[in-house]
Amino acid sequence: MKIVFLGPPGAGKGTQAEKIVARLGIPQISTGEILRRAIREKTQTGLEAQSYIEKGALVPDDVVVRIVRERLAEEDCRGGYLLDGFPRTLPQAEALATFEKIDAVVNLMVPQELLIHRLSGRRVCAACGYTTHVDRGEEKCPKCAQNLTQRKDDAPESVKNRLVVYEEQTKPLVDYYAGQGLLKNVDGAGELEDVTKAILAALGCN
């Protein structure tokens, strides 16, 4: 099954994607992680993307589409995949349709107040990538004991900008996929396991 996850930043797309791919036995294709790895490795694409991400803006479509198309052509995607973080704009969706046929689009819906709390409180370990939230009270990474930091795009000013960008450029995808009969709306504000069950039910996999 070829699945796209939609939803604003902080909706839990990455967390839920991990659970869904484990259940369905397909790879998770996270454009966010691909880009962050490129930034850490200081590749040409990574340096280009970094200036946009730090301002809470979207990375240009041509860069993202190129990365995604190359990834979906790999062997492990032949039996299906879950796209997490792509497409984010109508041009990206239209580009995707030229080389892939999507089976379902899951749209995670979460109130804005909860999104801001989730994102601005997120902390990460620069050494191993461990992600947590200030609500958990962790001061050091439990995996490698390094300091936990806030990513620049999770700072309050960047969070608000990211949500504005989503409303303006990404939300129209909901209408685009609804018009194709592919959209599955799921409440993403509940408990983790409840949301997972709701997604599987929407996909007809429960």
Number of C-alpha atoms within 10 A of each C-alpha: 17 18 22 23 23 27 24 24 20 23 24 21 22 19 13 20 23 16 17 19 17 11 12 14 13 20 21 20 22 17 19 15 13 15 23 16 13 18 18 12 12 13 13 10 15 18 16 17 21 19 14 14 18 15 15 22 19 19 16 13 16 11 14 21 19 11 14 18 14 9 15 18 12 9 8 12 17 13 11 19 21 25 24 24 19 21 23 23 19 18 15 18 17 12 17 17 11 8 11 12 11 18 14 20 24 22 24 22 16 19 12 15 8 12 20 19 16 19 22 22 17 19 22 19 21 16 13 12 12 14 14 19 17 14 10 8 8 13 14 14 21 13 11 11 12 15 15 23 16 17 16 15 20 22 17 15 13 20 23 19 15 21 20 15 16 19 12 11 15 21 18 15 22 19 11 15 19 14 10 9 12 17 22 19 18 18 15 23 16 11 8 13 11 12 18 21 16 18 24 16 13 17 16 8 12 11
